[in-house]
C-alpha cells in the first residue's frame, strides 16, 4: 500500500523533467531615432546587440551604439548580422558577405553565386552560416573559418533553404521556406535532420541554437495560429508567449539567458525586444536523482518493516 503514493510522486517528478518552461522578462527595444525601421538580429554572450536600420548596421554595447557599414554607409543593402563573443562581426552589402575580424575584412562569397548573404556566427567565431542565391534558388552554407571550408546545405526535394545560426559544436539551424520546416545540420556527426512539426507545433521556423542545444523561433499551434516556440530535441518544445496580444518570437538566444526578437500584433505593427530568462524548470538530472533517492528510501523502509 505504501508503494502507490511513492510511485505517483516519482511519476510526477519524471513528467516534470519533460517540460521545458521558463519565465522571461521582455523589454521593448527603443526604435533608433530618425530611422524608418529598427531590426535586432543577434545578442552575444556578453550582451552585445547587433541590429540594422535603413541607415545601416549598428552594434549596441550596453547602450553605447556604434554605426557600421561594409560599403556605402547610406546604401540600403548594407546590413550587420552578428558578433562573436570576441567581437568578430559579420554582415554584407547586399551582394557579398563579409567577416570583420577587428579591422581585417574578408569577403565571403560562394563561387557561382549571384549573391551571398551571411546570417549567423558561432559564439567562438569559428563558424559562419548564411545563404547564397543562384538564379531564383536559395541554398544554405556553413563556413568553417579554421579550415577555410564550405559545407553546403541543399533544400529538401529541390526546395529553398536558408541557414540562420550555429553553435560552437558545429550544429547549425535553418529554415526551408517552401516546406514550412526547419533543418538541423551537425557538422561533426554528419547528420541532417528535418523538422516539420514537434509537440503540437507545425510550420516550424527555428532561427537560433545556443551551445546548450536550445532552439527558438516560431511555429503554428493547434489552432493554426502563429506563436513563438522554444525548447530542444530532447525535452520538446513549448510556446514562447510572454504577451497576450499577437505573438512574439526569438531571433537569437545566447548562452547567458538572453534573447532578442520581435512582437507582431494581430492587427499589424509590433516592436523589437530584448528578453532575459529569470527562472527555469530544474534540470532533469537532479530531479531524477531525487526521485531515485525517494524510491531507494521507500524500498529500504519496506525491507526493514518486513524484517521485523
Helices and strands as residue ranges (DSSP letters): H 2-16, E 22-28, E 38-43, E 48-53, E 56-61, E 64-68, E 79-83, E 89-92, E 97-101, E 104-108, E 115-121, E 127-134, E 137-144, E 149-153, G 156-158, E 162-166, E 171-176, E 181-186, E 191-195, E 197-198, E 201-209, E 215-220, E 226-232, E 236-240, E 247-253, E 258-264, E 270-280, H 284-307
